Amino acid sequence: MTPVHVIQSVAEARPALRKLWRSGATVGSIHTLGALHAAHGELIKRSSAENDHTIVTVYPNKIQLFEGCVYQYNLDEDIDLAQRCGATIVIASDDAEMYPPEYATYIDQGERAHRLNSSIFDYASRGQVTGAIRWISLCRPTASYFGMKDIEQSLLVARAVEDLLIDCDIRHVPCVRDTQTAVPVSSRLRFLPPERLQEVGAVYHALELGRLAILAGQTKSATILAEIRERLEPQLSTFKIAYLTLVDADDFGPIDEARLPFILHCAITDGTLNHFDGLCIRTDEELQNSPAVIWI
């Protein structure tokens, strides 16, 4: 196993990246907050299989986290996982370097960036997309990999890359789910006990019921969502539904009738922890068979 090149700041990364670009090698990138897990590992493995080099960035992006949040991660453990999955470079940074007092530039994507997850955390999408675009601008990867666990982020980053004429292919990697619970692999959920994980997994199964209703010919959003809610609510005891919606896959606006491409999306909350899950269905094949999942 080739040792990963660990770079502890953006300033240190610039000369190493210039050398990499001059080599003509293909580069994949994965941009993380830290606390890497198996789902990040799948992104890194895919990039490693498709590119000469894979860059993993580790930084708890403060503009997408709530004020006062202390994001728990261990850089040494993250480096180890990244290396085992095929990364060749890890770049880390901190608040002082990433957001000095004079920092002033944010990505504005209009109303679509205030829907889905951002209807609960109004700042989340702006922070996620701004952070991702900054890392992509620094690393200049051939392709950058985003998991479809975070549907909103993955699609909005792709929109920003296209709109800003950035020469990078955004690769949407299927959601990674636990085979026992159907829960998306997530750093936020890693401390939940088994009985609560069963509640979280119930969201996916309820959304699948909605997909099957659409496949069977039901098109009215209100009816589809009522069926999902009827299935899900009895399975929630420590969580409650924060929202349940069927939206257009481009601008995330609610639609009255299911038509491709669309997203079935749900948020549940216990008042402190919020969990988001969804099905992004863009093709007849995805409607027929459900969006691809990586089961682990």
C-alpha positions in Angstrom: 0.0 0.0 0.0 1.5 3.3 -1.1 1.5 5.8 1.8 -1.0 8.7 1.4 0.5 12.2 1.1 -0.9 14.2 4.0 -1.1 17.9 3.6 -2.1 20.0 6.6 -3.1 23.3 4.9 -4.3 24.8 1.7 -1.2 26.9 1.5 0.9 23.7 1.6 -1.4 22.0 -0.9 -1.0 24.5 -3.7 2.5 23.6 -4.9 1.7 19.8 -4.6 -1.5 20.3 -6.7 0.3 22.3 -9.4 2.8 19.5 -9.8 -0.1 17.0 -10.0 -1.8 19.0 -12.7 1.3 19.3 -14.8 1.7 15.5 -14.7 -1.5 15.1 -16.8 -2.9 12.5 -14.4 -6.6 12.1 -13.8 -7.7 13.3 -10.4 -10.8 12.3 -8.3 -11.8 14.2 -5.2 -14.0 13.6 -2.2 -14.8 16.5 0.1 -15.6 15.6 3.7 -16.2 17.2 7.1 -14.2 14.4 8.8 -15.3 11.4 10.8 -14.9 9.2 7.7 -16.9 6.0 7.6 -17.8 3.2 5.2 -19.9 5.4 2.9 -16.9 7.8 2.4 -14.9 4.7 1.8 -17.2 3.7 -1.1 -16.7 7.2 -2.7 -12.9 6.9 -2.3 -12.8 3.4 -3.8 -14.8 4.4 -6.8 -12.6 7.4 -7.4 -9.5 5.3 -6.9 -10.8 2.8 -9.5 -11.5 5.5 -12.0 -8.6 7.9 -11.6 -4.8 8.0 -11.3 -5.0 10.0 -8.0 -7.7 10.6 -5.4 -7.7 13.6 -3.1 -9.7 13.5 0.1 -10.3 16.8 1.9 -11.0 16.9 5.7 -12.5 20.0 7.2 -15.6 20.5 9.4 -17.1 23.2 7.2 -18.3 25.7 9.8 -20.7 27.5 7.5 -22.9 24.4 7.1 -22.9 23.5 10.8 -25.0 25.2 13.5 -23.3 27.9 15.5 -21.3 26.4 18.4 -21.2 22.9 16.9 -18.2 20.9 18.0 -17.7 18.4 15.2 -16.1 15.3 16.5 -13.5 13.6 14.2 -10.0 12.1 14.4 -7.7 13.1 11.6 -5.4 10.2 12.1 -8.3 7.7 11.8 -9.6 9.5 8.7 -6.2 9.4 7.1 -6.0 5.7 7.8 -9.4 5.0 6.2 -8.7 7.2 3.2 -5.4 5.3 2.6 -7.0 1.9 3.0 -9.6 2.8 0.4 -7.1 4.1 -2.2 -6.6 7.8 -1.6 -3.3 9.2 -2.6 -3.6 12.7 -1.0 -5.4 14.0 2.1 -5.7 17.7 2.6 -6.8 19.1 5.9 -7.4 22.7 7.0 -8.9 24.8 9.8 -11.3 27.8 10.3 -8.5 30.3 10.4 -7.4 29.4 6.9 -10.8 28.6 5.4 -12.8 31.5 6.7 -10.6 34.5 7.7 -12.5 37.6 8.9 -12.4 39.1 5.4 -14.1 36.1 3.8 -17.2 37.3 1.8 -18.2 35.0 -1.0 -21.1 32.5 -0.9 -23.0 30.5 -3.5 -26.6 31.7 -4.0 -28.9 29.2 -5.8 -32.2 30.9 -5.1 -35.3 29.2 -3.7 -34.1 25.7 -4.5 -31.4 26.1 -1.8 -34.0 26.8 0.9 -36.1 23.6 0.3 -35.7 20.0 1.5 -32.9 19.8 4.1 -32.6 23.6 4.1 -36.3 24.1 5.0 -35.1 23.1 8.5 -31.5 24.4 8.4 -31.8 27.5 6.2 -28.0 27.9 6.0 -27.2 24.3 5.2 -27.3 24.2 1.4 -25.5 27.5 0.9 -22.8 26.3 3.3 -22.5 22.8 1.7 -22.3 24.0 -1.9 -20.0 27.0 -1.1 -17.6 24.6 0.7 -17.7 22.0 -2.0 -17.1 24.5 -4.8 -14.2 26.0 -3.0 -12.5 22.6 -2.6 -13.2 21.7 -6.2 -11.8 25.1 -7.3 -8.6 24.4 -5.3 -8.1 20.7 -6.3 -9.3 21.0 -10.0 -10.3 17.4 -10.1 -11.3 15.5 -13.3 -14.2 14.2 -11.3 -15.6 14.8 -7.8 -17.7 12.2 -6.0 -20.8 12.9 -4.0 -23.1 10.3 -2.2 -26.8 10.3 -3.0 -27.5 10.0 0.7 -27.4 13.8 0.6 -29.5 14.2 -2.5 -29.9 18.0 -2.1 -26.2 18.6 -1.8 -25.2 16.2 -4.6 -27.6 17.8 -7.1 -27.0 21.4 -6.0 -23.2 21.0 -6.4 -23.7 19.6 -9.9 -25.9 22.6 -10.7 -23.3 25.0 -9.4 -20.5 23.3 -11.3 -22.5 23.6 -14.5 -23.6 27.1 -14.0 -20.1 28.3 -13.1 -18.5 26.6 -16.1 -16.2 24.6 -13.9 -14.4 21.8 -15.8 -15.3 18.9 -13.5 -17.6 15.9 -13.8 -19.8 15.4 -10.7 -20.3 11.7 -10.0 -23.4 10.8 -8.1 -22.7 7.6 -6.1 -25.6 5.5 -4.8 -26.6 5.8 -1.1 -24.7 3.4 1.1 -27.1 1.6 3.5 -26.9 -1.0 6.2 -28.3 -4.4 5.1 -29.9 -5.0 8.5 -31.7 -1.7 9.0 -31.7 0.1 5.6 -30.3 3.1 7.5 -27.9 5.3 5.4 -24.4 5.1 6.8 -23.8 8.4 8.5 -21.5 10.0 11.0 -24.6 11.6 12.7 -26.3 8.3 13.3 -23.3 6.3 14.5 -24.2 6.7 18.2 -27.9 5.6 18.0 -28.9 2.4 19.7 -30.4 -0.5 17.6 -34.0 0.2 18.5 -33.7 3.8 17.3 -31.9 2.8 14.1 -35.0 0.6 13.3 -37.1 3.8 13.4 -34.7 5.5 11.1 -34.7 2.6 8.7 -38.5 2.7 8.5 -38.3 6.0 6.6 -36.6 4.2 3.6 -39.2 1.4 3.6 -42.1 3.9 3.7 -40.6 5.9 0.8 -40.3 2.7 -1.1 -44.1 2.1 -0.5 -44.6 5.5 -2.2 -42.5 4.6 -5.2 -44.5 1.3 -5.6 -47.7 3.3 -5.5 -46.5 5.6 -8.3 -45.3 2.5 -10.3 -48.8 1.0 -9.9 -50.3 4.1 -11.5 -51.0 6.5 -8.6 -50.0 10.0 -9.6 -51.6 12.3 -7.0 -49.0 13.6 -4.6 -51.5 14.1 -1.8 -52.6 10.4 -2.0 -49.0 9.1 -2.3 -47.8 11.1 0.7 -50.8 10.1 2.8 -50.0 6.4 2.1 -46.4 6.9 3.1 -47.4 8.8 6.3 -49.9 6.1 7.2 -47.1 3.5 6.9 -44.4 5.5 8.7 -46.0 7.2 11.7 -46.9 4.0 13.6 -43.2 2.9 13.4 -41.9 6.1 15.0 -41.8 6.4 18.8 -38.8 8.6 19.6 -38.9 10.5 16.3 -41.7 12.4 14.5 -42.1 13.5 10.9 -40.7 17.0 10.3 -41.8 17.0 6.7 -42.8 14.6 3.9 -42.8 15.8 0.4 -42.8 14.9 -3.3 -40.8 17.5 -5.4 -39.4 18.3 -8.8 -35.8 16.9 -9.1 -34.5 20.2 -10.5 -35.7 23.0 -8.3 -37.0 20.9 -5.4 -40.4 22.6 -5.6 -43.5 20.6 -4.5 -45.5 19.1 -7.4 -49.2 18.0 -7.3 -48.6 15.0 -9.5 -45.7 12.5 -9.7 -43.8 12.9 -13.0 -40.2 12.1 -13.8 -37.8 13.3 -12.6 -39.0 13.6 -9.0 -37.7 13.2 -5.4 -39.6 11.6 -2.6 -38.1 13.1 0.6 -38.7 12.9 4.3 -37.2 14.4 7.4 -37.7 13.0 10.9 -36.6 14.7 14.2 -36.5 14.1 17.9 -36.1 17.8 18.6 -32.3 17.5 18.6 -31.3 15.0 15.9 -32.6 15.4 12.4 -32.5 12.7 9.8 -33.2 13.1 6.1 -33.8 10.4 3.6 -35.1 10.3 0.1 -35.5 8.6 -3.3 -34.3 10.5 -6.3 -36.1 9.0 -9.3 -35.0 10.3 -12.7 -35.6 7.4 -15.1 -38.2 4.8 -15.8 -35.6 2.2 -14.7 -35.3 3.9 -11.3 -39.0 4.0 -10.9 -39.3 0.3 -11.8 -36.4 -1.0 -9.7 -35.7 1.9 -7.2 -32.6 4.0 -7.3 -29.4 2.0 -6.9 -28.1 1.3 -3.4 -24.8 0.1 -2.1 -25.7 -2.4 0.7 -23.1 -3.1 3.3 
